[in-house]
Amino acid sequence: MTKYQCGPCGYVYDPEVGDPDSGVAPGTAFEDLPEDWVCPICGVTKDMFEPA
């Protein structure tokens, strides 16, 4: 699975880790994140992320 990096702050979403603080289980692909998911560091939306 592809990792995605936040353009503004550099946070990397790793699908193998997920985002447990936001209720996203490990193994969740970036494409499968809820539409209202935001970067846990700076709060931008998914469209600000690029493949890492």
mmCIF file as Biopython writes it, N, C-alpha, C and O atoms, coordinates in Angstrom:
data_model
#
loop_
_atom_site.group_PDB
_atom_site.id
_atom_site.type_symbol
_atom_site.label_atom_id
_atom_site.label_alt_id
_atom_site.label_comp_id
_atom_site.label_asym_id
_atom_site.label_entity_id
_atom_site.label_seq_id
_atom_site.pdbx_PDB_ins_code
_atom_site.Cartn_x
_atom_site.Cartn_y
_atom_site.Cartn_z
_atom_site.occupancy
_atom_site.B_iso_or_equiv
_atom_site.auth_seq_id
_atom_site.auth_asym_id
_atom_site.pdbx_PDB_model_num
ATOM 1   N N  . MET A ? 1  ? 0.836   -1.189 0.000  1.0 0.0 1  A 1 
ATOM 2   C CA . MET A ? 1  ? 0.000   0.000  0.000  1.0 0.0 1  A 1 
ATOM 3   C C  . MET A ? 1  ? 0.882   1.255  0.000  1.0 0.0 1  A 1 
ATOM 4   O O  . MET A ? 1  ? 1.950   1.287  0.612  1.0 0.0 1  A 1 
ATOM 5   N N  . THR A ? 2  ? 0.414   2.256  -0.687 1.0 0.0 2  A 1 
ATOM 6   C CA . THR A ? 2  ? 1.170   3.494  -0.855 1.0 0.0 2  A 1 
ATOM 7   C C  . THR A ? 2  ? 1.016   4.417  0.343  1.0 0.0 2  A 1 
ATOM 8   O O  . THR A ? 2  ? -0.078  4.586  0.881  1.0 0.0 2  A 1 
ATOM 9   N N  . LYS A ? 3  ? 2.129   5.011  0.750  1.0 0.0 3  A 1 
ATOM 10  C CA . LYS A ? 3  ? 2.102   6.043  1.778  1.0 0.0 3  A 1 
ATOM 11  C C  . LYS A ? 3  ? 1.795   7.375  1.105  1.0 0.0 3  A 1 
ATOM 12  O O  . LYS A ? 3  ? 2.128   7.572  -0.063 1.0 0.0 3  A 1 
ATOM 13  N N  . TYR A ? 4  ? 1.167   8.282  1.832  1.0 0.0 4  A 1 
ATOM 14  C CA . TYR A ? 4  ? 0.851   9.609  1.312  1.0 0.0 4  A 1 
ATOM 15  C C  . TYR A ? 4  ? 1.379   10.664 2.262  1.0 0.0 4  A 1 
ATOM 16  O O  . TYR A ? 4  ? 1.293   10.520 3.482  1.0 0.0 4  A 1 
ATOM 17  N N  . GLN A ? 5  ? 1.935   11.744 1.683  1.0 0.0 5  A 1 
ATOM 18  C CA . GLN A ? 5  ? 2.516   12.810 2.488  1.0 0.0 5  A 1 
ATOM 19  C C  . GLN A ? 5  ? 1.700   14.090 2.369  1.0 0.0 5  A 1 
ATOM 20  O O  . GLN A ? 5  ? 1.261   14.471 1.284  1.0 0.0 5  A 1 
ATOM 21  N N  . CYS A ? 6  ? 1.508   14.743 3.513  1.0 0.0 6  A 1 
ATOM 22  C CA . CYS A ? 6  ? 0.808   16.023 3.575  1.0 0.0 6  A 1 
ATOM 23  C C  . CYS A ? 6  ? 1.722   17.110 3.023  1.0 0.0 6  A 1 
ATOM 24  O O  . CYS A ? 6  ? 2.845   17.278 3.499  1.0 0.0 6  A 1 
ATOM 25  N N  . GLY A ? 7  ? 1.249   17.845 2.027  1.0 0.0 7  A 1 
ATOM 26  C CA . GLY A ? 7  ? 2.055   18.906 1.433  1.0 0.0 7  A 1 
ATOM 27  C C  . GLY A ? 7  ? 2.434   20.009 2.415  1.0 0.0 7  A 1 
ATOM 28  O O  . GLY A ? 7  ? 3.609   20.363 2.508  1.0 0.0 7  A 1 
ATOM 29  N N  . PRO A ? 8  ? 1.466   20.565 3.153  1.0 0.0 8  A 1 
ATOM 30  C CA . PRO A ? 8  ? 1.793   21.676 4.046  1.0 0.0 8  A 1 
ATOM 31  C C  . PRO A ? 8  ? 2.725   21.329 5.213  1.0 0.0 8  A 1 
ATOM 32  O O  . PRO A ? 8  ? 3.611   22.121 5.535  1.0 0.0 8  A 1 
ATOM 33  N N  . CYS A ? 9  ? 2.548   20.164 5.858  1.0 0.0 9  A 1 
ATOM 34  C CA . CYS A ? 9  ? 3.324   19.915 7.085  1.0 0.0 9  A 1 
ATOM 35  C C  . CYS A ? 9  ? 4.283   18.737 6.999  1.0 0.0 9  A 1 
ATOM 36  O O  . CYS A ? 9  ? 5.155   18.597 7.856  1.0 0.0 9  A 1 
ATOM 37  N N  . GLY A ? 10 ? 4.143   17.879 5.975  1.0 0.0 10 A 1 
ATOM 38  C CA . GLY A ? 10 ? 5.070   16.766 5.822  1.0 0.0 10 A 1 
ATOM 39  C C  . GLY A ? 10 ? 4.667   15.477 6.519  1.0 0.0 10 A 1 
ATOM 40  O O  . GLY A ? 10 ? 5.379   14.477 6.424  1.0 0.0 10 A 1 
ATOM 41  N N  . TYR A ? 11 ? 3.521   15.483 7.229  1.0 0.0 11 A 1 
ATOM 42  C CA . TYR A ? 11 ? 3.035   14.244 7.868  1.0 0.0 11 A 1 
ATOM 43  C C  . TYR A ? 11 ? 2.870   13.163 6.815  1.0 0.0 11 A 1 
ATOM 44  O O  . TYR A ? 11 ? 2.361   13.428 5.726  1.0 0.0 11 A 1 
ATOM 45  N N  . VAL A ? 12 ? 3.295   11.948 7.132  1.0 0.0 12 A 1 
ATOM 46  C CA . VAL A ? 12 ? 3.150   10.825 6.204  1.0 0.0 12 A 1 
ATOM 47  C C  . VAL A ? 12 ? 2.101   9.863  6.765  1.0 0.0 12 A 1 
ATOM 48  O O  . VAL A ? 12 ? 2.239   9.341  7.872  1.0 0.0 12 A 1 
ATOM 49  N N  . TYR A ? 13 ? 1.043   9.642  5.966  1.0 0.0 13 A 1 
ATOM 50  C CA . TYR A ? 13 ? 0.045   8.632  6.331  1.0 0.0 13 A 1 
ATOM 51  C C  . TYR A ? 13 ? 0.555   7.285  5.843  1.0 0.0 13 A 1 
ATOM 52  O O  . TYR A ? 13 ? 0.756   7.080  4.647  1.0 0.0 13 A 1 
ATOM 53  N N  . ASP A ? 14 ? 0.760   6.374  6.781  1.0 0.0 14 A 1 
ATOM 54  C CA . ASP A ? 14 ? 1.230   5.023  6.476  1.0 0.0 14 A 1 
ATOM 55  C C  . ASP A ? 14 ? 0.059   4.069  6.675  1.0 0.0 14 A 1 
ATOM 56  O O  . ASP A ? 14 ? -0.402  3.888  7.802  1.0 0.0 14 A 1 
ATOM 57  N N  . PRO A ? 15 ? -0.435  3.450  5.586  1.0 0.0 15 A 1 
ATOM 58  C CA . PRO A ? 15 ? -1.589  2.560  5.721  1.0 0.0 15 A 1 
ATOM 59  C C  . PRO A ? 15 ? -1.353  1.379  6.647  1.0 0.0 15 A 1 
ATOM 60  O O  . PRO A ? 15 ? -2.304  0.847  7.218  1.0 0.0 15 A 1 
ATOM 61  N N  . GLU A ? 16 ? -0.102  0.959  6.808  1.0 0.0 16 A 1 
ATOM 62  C CA . GLU A ? 16 ? 0.183   -0.161 7.709  1.0 0.0 16 A 1 
ATOM 63  C C  . GLU A ? 16 ? -0.043  0.238  9.170  1.0 0.0 16 A 1 
ATOM 64  O O  . GLU A ? 16 ? -0.308  -0.617 10.015 1.0 0.0 16 A 1 
ATOM 65  N N  . VAL A ? 17 ? 0.061   1.527  9.464  1.0 0.0 17 A 1 
ATOM 66  C CA . VAL A ? 17 ? -0.126  2.036  10.828 1.0 0.0 17 A 1 
ATOM 67  C C  . VAL A ? 17 ? -1.544  2.570  11.018 1.0 0.0 17 A 1 
ATOM 68  O O  . VAL A ? 17 ? -2.121  2.436  12.097 1.0 0.0 17 A 1 
ATOM 69  N N  . GLY A ? 18 ? -2.108  3.176  9.966  1.0 0.0 18 A 1 
ATOM 70  C CA . GLY A ? 18 ? -3.414  3.822  10.078 1.0 0.0 18 A 1 
ATOM 71  C C  . GLY A ? 18 ? -3.288  5.130  10.835 1.0 0.0 18 A 1 
ATOM 72  O O  . GLY A ? 18 ? -2.218  5.739  10.864 1.0 0.0 18 A 1 
ATOM 73  N N  . ASP A ? 19 ? -4.372  5.558  11.442 1.0 0.0 19 A 1 
ATOM 74  C CA . ASP A ? 19 ? -4.384  6.769  12.268 1.0 0.0 19 A 1 
ATOM 75  C C  . ASP A ? 19 ? -5.240  6.469  13.490 1.0 0.0 19 A 1 
ATOM 76  O O  . ASP A ? 19 ? -6.381  6.922  13.581 1.0 0.0 19 A 1 
ATOM 77  N N  . PRO A ? 20 ? -4.686  5.697  14.438 1.0 0.0 20 A 1 
ATOM 78  C CA . PRO A ? 20 ? -5.471  5.240  15.588 1.0 0.0 20 A 1 
ATOM 79  C C  . PRO A ? 20 ? -6.116  6.365  16.386 1.0 0.0 20 A 1 
ATOM 80  O O  . PRO A ? 20 ? -7.207  6.188  16.928 1.0 0.0 20 A 1 
ATOM 81  N N  . ASP A ? 21 ? -5.457  7.527  16.468 1.0 0.0 21 A 1 
ATOM 82  C CA . ASP A ? 21 ? -6.026  8.647  17.219 1.0 0.0 21 A 1 
ATOM 83  C C  . ASP A ? 21 ? -7.309  9.173  16.584 1.0 0.0 21 A 1 
ATOM 84  O O  . ASP A ? 21 ? -8.133  9.793  17.258 1.0 0.0 21 A 1 
ATOM 85  N N  . SER A ? 22 ? -7.476  8.923  15.283 1.0 0.0 22 A 1 
ATOM 86  C CA . SER A ? 22 ? -8.684  9.352  14.576 1.0 0.0 22 A 1 
ATOM 87  C C  . SER A ? 22 ? -9.631  8.188  14.297 1.0 0.0 22 A 1 
ATOM 88  O O  . SER A ? 22 ? -10.616 8.342  13.576 1.0 0.0 22 A 1 
ATOM 89  N N  . GLY A ? 23 ? -9.327  7.014  14.874 1.0 0.0 23 A 1 
ATOM 90  C CA . GLY A ? 23 ? -10.201 5.861  14.701 1.0 0.0 23 A 1 
ATOM 91  C C  . GLY A ? 23 ? -9.994  5.108  13.406 1.0 0.0 23 A 1 
ATOM 92  O O  . GLY A ? 23 ? -10.865 4.340  12.997 1.0 0.0 23 A 1 
ATOM 93  N N  . VAL A ? 24 ? -8.847  5.312  12.739 1.0 0.0 24 A 1 
ATOM 94  C CA . VAL A ? 24 ? -8.561  4.626  11.484 1.0 0.0 24 A 1 
ATOM 95  C C  . VAL A ? 24 ? -7.665  3.429  11.794 1.0 0.0 24 A 1 
ATOM 96  O O  . VAL A ? 24 ? -6.552  3.585  12.296 1.0 0.0 24 A 1 
ATOM 97  N N  . ALA A ? 25 ? -8.160  2.252  11.493 1.0 0.0 25 A 1 
ATOM 98  C CA . ALA A ? 25 ? -7.459  1.013  11.818 1.0 0.0 25 A 1 
ATOM 99  C C  . ALA A ? 25 ? -6.243  0.790  10.927 1.0 0.0 25 A 1 
ATOM 100 O O  . ALA A ? 25 ? -6.224  1.217  9.773  1.0 0.0 25 A 1 
ATOM 101 N N  . PRO A ? 26 ? -5.214  0.109  11.475 1.0 0.0 26 A 1 
ATOM 102 C CA . PRO A ? 26 ? -4.092  -0.293 10.625 1.0 0.0 26 A 1 
ATOM 103 C C  . PRO A ? 26 ? -4.603  -1.115 9.440  1.0 0.0 26 A 1 
ATOM 104 O O  . PRO A ? 26 ? -5.561  -1.878 9.562  1.0 0.0 26 A 1 
ATOM 105 N N  . GLY A ? 27 ? -3.946  -0.941 8.298  1.0 0.0 27 A 1 
ATOM 106 C CA . GLY A ? 27 ? -4.361  -1.659 7.098  1.0 0.0 27 A 1 
ATOM 107 C C  . GLY A ? 27 ? -5.356  -0.898 6.242  1.0 0.0 27 A 1 
ATOM 108 O O  . GLY A ? 27 ? -5.800  -1.412 5.214  1.0 0.0 27 A 1 
ATOM 109 N N  . THR A ? 28 ? -5.722  0.331  6.646  1.0 0.0 28 A 1 
ATOM 110 C CA . THR A ? 28 ? -6.670  1.142  5.881  1.0 0.0 28 A 1 
ATOM 111 C C  . THR A ? 28 ? -5.921  1.925  4.803  1.0 0.0 28 A 1 
ATOM 112 O O  . THR A ? 28 ? -5.079  2.767  5.112  1.0 0.0 28 A 1 
ATOM 113 N N  . ALA A ? 29 ? -6.232  1.643  3.543  1.0 0.0 29 A 1 
ATOM 114 C CA . ALA A ? 29 ? -5.611  2.362  2.433  1.0 0.0 29 A 1 
ATOM 115 C C  . ALA A ? 29 ? -6.025  3.826  2.456  1.0 0.0 29 A 1 
ATOM 116 O O  . ALA A ? 29 ? -7.115  4.160  2.921  1.0 0.0 29 A 1 
ATOM 117 N N  . PHE A ? 30 ? -5.159  4.693  1.957  1.0 0.0 30 A 1 
ATOM 118 C CA . PHE A ? 30 ? -5.464  6.121  1.921  1.0 0.0 30 A 1 
ATOM 119 C C  . PHE A ? 30 ? -6.788  6.375  1.193  1.0 0.0 30 A 1 
ATOM 120 O O  . PHE A ? 30 ? -7.597  7.199  1.619  1.0 0.0 30 A 1 
ATOM 121 N N  . GLU A ? 31 ? -6.988  5.658  0.098  1.0 0.0 31 A 1 
ATOM 122 C CA . GLU A ? 31 ? -8.212  5.825  -0.696 1.0 0.0 31 A 1 
ATOM 123 C C  . GLU A ? 31 ? -9.462  5.456  0.087  1.0 0.0 31 A 1 
ATOM 124 O O  . GLU A ? 31 ? -10.557 5.912  -0.239 1.0 0.0 31 A 1 
ATOM 125 N N  . ASP A ? 32 ? -9.304  4.629  1.122  1.0 0.0 32 A 1 
ATOM 126 C CA . ASP A ? 32 ? -10.451 4.178  1.910  1.0 0.0 32 A 1 
ATOM 127 C C  . ASP A ? 32 ? -10.708 5.024  3.154  1.0 0.0 32 A 1 
ATOM 128 O O  . ASP A ? 32 ? -11.632 4.746  3.918  1.0 0.0 32 A 1 
ATOM 129 N N  . LEU A ? 33 ? -9.885  6.061  3.356  1.0 0.0 33 A 1 
ATOM 130 C CA . LEU A ? 33 ? -10.135 6.958  4.490  1.0 0.0 33 A 1 
ATOM 131 C C  . LEU A ? 33 ? -11.453 7.682  4.286  1.0 0.0 33 A 1 
ATOM 132 O O  . LEU A ? 33 ? -11.832 7.958  3.148  1.0 0.0 33 A 1 
ATOM 133 N N  . PRO A ? 34 ? -12.160 7.995  5.366  1.0 0.0 34 A 1 
ATOM 134 C CA . PRO A ? 34 ? -13.411 8.745  5.215  1.0 0.0 34 A 1 
ATOM 135 C C  . PRO A ? 34 ? -13.157 10.083 4.525  1.0 0.0 34 A 1 
ATOM 136 O O  . PRO A ? 34 ? -12.084 10.665 4.675  1.0 0.0 34 A 1 
ATOM 137 N N  . GLU A ? 35 ? -14.135 10.567 3.775  1.0 0.0 35 A 1 
ATOM 138 C CA . GLU A ? 35 ? -13.990 11.836 3.060  1.0 0.0 35 A 1 
ATOM 139 C C  . GLU A ? 35 ? -13.729 13.006 4.002  1.0 0.0 35 A 1 
ATOM 140 O O  . GLU A ? 35 ? -13.112 13.995 3.605  1.0 0.0 35 A 1 
ATOM 141 N N  . ASP A ? 36 ? -14.196 12.901 5.254  1.0 0.0 36 A 1 
ATOM 142 C CA . ASP A ? 36 ? -14.012 14.009 6.194  1.0 0.0 36 A 1 
ATOM 143 C C  . ASP A ? 36 ? -12.739 13.871 7.038  1.0 0.0 36 A 1 
ATOM 144 O O  . ASP A ? 36 ? -12.523 14.650 7.966  1.0 0.0 36 A 1 
ATOM 145 N N  . TRP A ? 37 ? -11.891 12.873 6.711  1.0 0.0 37 A 1 
ATOM 146 C CA . TRP A ? 37 ? -10.623 12.707 7.431  1.0 0.0 37 A 1 
ATOM 147 C C  . TRP A ? 37 ? -9.716  13.885 7.107  1.0 0.0 37 A 1 
ATOM 148 O O  . TRP A ? 37 ? -9.677  14.355 5.970  1.0 0.0 37 A 1 
ATOM 149 N N  . VAL A ? 38 ? -8.995  14.355 8.105  1.0 0.0 38 A 1 
ATOM 150 C CA . VAL A ? 38 ? -8.047  15.447 7.912  1.0 0.0 38 A 1 
ATOM 151 C C  . VAL A ? 38 ? -6.695  15.065 8.499  1.0 0.0 38 A 1 
ATOM 152 O O  . VAL A ? 38 ? -6.602  14.156 9.324  1.0 0.0 38 A 1 
ATOM 153 N N  . CYS A ? 39 ? -5.659  15.759 8.074  1.0 0.0 39 A 1 
ATOM 154 C CA . CYS A ? 39 ? -4.313  15.530 8.587  1.0 0.0 39 A 1 
ATOM 155 C C  . CYS A ? 39 ? -4.325  15.709 10.101 1.0 0.0 39 A 1 
ATOM 156 O O  . CYS A ? 39 ? -4.787  16.739 10.594 1.0 0.0 39 A 1 
ATOM 157 N N  . PRO A ? 40 ? -3.824  14.725 10.847 1.0 0.0 40 A 1 
ATOM 158 C CA . PRO A ? 40 ? -3.854  14.825 12.306 1.0 0.0 40 A 1 
ATOM 159 C C  . PRO A ? 40 ? -2.885  15.878 12.864 1.0 0.0 40 A 1 
ATOM 160 O O  . PRO A ? 40 ? -2.966  16.227 14.042 1.0 0.0 40 A 1 
ATOM 161 N N  . ILE A ? 41 ? -1.981  16.379 12.034 1.0 0.0 41 A 1 
ATOM 162 C CA . ILE A ? 41 ? -1.026  17.384 12.488 1.0 0.0 41 A 1 
ATOM 163 C C  . ILE A ? 41 ? -1.520  18.803 12.195 1.0 0.0 41 A 1 
ATOM 164 O O  . ILE A ? 41 ? -1.562  19.648 13.090 1.0 0.0 41 A 1 
ATOM 165 N N  . CYS A ? 42 ? -1.897  19.060 10.927 1.0 0.0 42 A 1 
ATOM 166 C CA . CYS A ? 42 ? -2.237  20.442 10.560 1.0 0.0 42 A 1 
ATOM 167 C C  . CYS A ? 42 ? -3.692  20.645 10.146 1.0 0.0 42 A 1 
ATOM 168 O O  . CYS A ? 42 ? -4.125  21.783 9.965  1.0 0.0 42 A 1 
ATOM 169 N N  . GLY A ? 43 ? -4.464  19.547 9.991  1.0 0.0 43 A 1 
ATOM 170 C CA . GLY A ? 43 ? -5.900  19.669 9.756  1.0 0.0 43 A 1 
ATOM 171 C C  . GLY A ? 43 ? -6.345  19.888 8.320  1.0 0.0 43 A 1 
ATOM 172 O O  . GLY A ? 43 ? -7.521  20.162 8.081  1.0 0.0 43 A 1 
ATOM 173 N N  . VAL A ? 44 ? -5.421  19.771 7.341  1.0 0.0 44 A 1 
ATOM 174 C CA . VAL A ? 44 ? -5.852  19.933 5.954  1.0 0.0 44 A 1 
ATOM 175 C C  . VAL A ? 44 ? -6.570  18.681 5.459  1.0 0.0 44 A 1 
ATOM 176 O O  . VAL A ? 44 ? -6.459  17.614 6.063  1.0 0.0 44 A 1 
ATOM 177 N N  . THR A ? 45 ? -7.295  18.815 4.375  1.0 0.0 45 A 1 
ATOM 178 C CA . THR A ? 45 ? -8.074  17.711 3.824  1.0 0.0 45 A 1 
ATOM 179 C C  . THR A ? 45 ? -7.208  16.790 2.959  1.0 0.0 45 A 1 
ATOM 180 O O  . THR A ? 45 ? -6.059  17.101 2.645  1.0 0.0 45 A 1 
ATOM 181 N N  . LYS A ? 46 ? -7.796  15.646 2.584  1.0 0.0 46 A 1 
ATOM 182 C CA . LYS A ? 46 ? -7.086  14.614 1.834  1.0 0.0 46 A 1 
ATOM 183 C C  . LYS A ? 46 ? -6.518  15.107 0.506  1.0 0.0 46 A 1 
ATOM 184 O O  . LYS A ? 46 ? -5.518  14.570 0.027  1.0 0.0 46 A 1 
ATOM 185 N N  . ASP A ? 47 ? -7.140  16.120 -0.096 1.0 0.0 47 A 1 
ATOM 186 C CA . ASP A ? 47 ? -6.675  16.581 -1.410 1.0 0.0 47 A 1 
ATOM 187 C C  . ASP A ? 47 ? -5.324  17.300 -1.344 1.0 0.0 47 A 1 
ATOM 188 O O  . ASP A ? 47 ? -4.737  17.616 -2.380 1.0 0.0 47 A 1 
ATOM 189 N N  . MET A ? 48 ? -4.838  17.553 -0.147 1.0 0.0 48 A 1 
ATOM 190 C CA . MET A ? 48 ? -3.533  18.197 0.024  1.0 0.0 48 A 1 
ATOM 191 C C  . MET A ? 48 ? -2.411  17.169 0.178  1.0 0.0 48 A 1 
ATOM 192 O O  . MET A ? 48 ? -1.263  17.542 0.418  1.0 0.0 48 A 1 
ATOM 193 N N  . PHE A ? 49 ? -2.730  15.883 0.044  1.0 0.0 49 A 1 
ATOM 194 C CA . PHE A ? 49 ? -1.749  14.810 0.171  1.0 0.0 49 A 1 
ATOM 195 C C  . PHE A ? 49 ? -1.310  14.315 -1.202 1.0 0.0 49 A 1 
ATOM 196 O O  . PHE A ? 49 ? -2.087  14.313 -2.157 1.0 0.0 49 A 1 
ATOM 197 N N  . GLU A ? 50 ? -0.046  13.893 -1.280 1.0 0.0 50 A 1 
ATOM 198 C CA . GLU A ? 50 ? 0.522   13.338 -2.505 1.0 0.0 50 A 1 
ATOM 199 C C  . GLU A ? 50 ? 1.164   11.993 -2.155 1.0 0.0 50 A 1 
ATOM 200 O O  . GLU A ? 50 ? 1.592   11.794 -1.018 1.0 0.0 50 A 1 
ATOM 201 N N  . PRO A ? 51 ? 1.237   11.068 -3.116 1.0 0.0 51 A 1 
ATOM 202 C CA . PRO A ? 51 ? 1.937   9.802  -2.858 1.0 0.0 51 A 1 
ATOM 203 C C  . PRO A ? 51 ? 3.377   10.074 -2.412 1.0 0.0 51 A 1 
ATOM 204 O O  . PRO A ? 51 ? 4.064   10.929 -2.971 1.0 0.0 51 A 1 
ATOM 205 N N  . ALA A ? 52 ? 3.810   9.341  -1.412 1.0 0.0 52 A 1 
ATOM 206 C CA . ALA A ? 52 ? 5.168   9.557  -0.884 1.0 0.0 52 A 1 
ATOM 207 C C  . ALA A ? 52 ? 6.140   8.539  -1.439 1.0 0.0 52 A 1 
ATOM 208 O O  . ALA A ? 52 ? 7.324   8.570  -1.104 1.0 0.0 52 A 1 
#
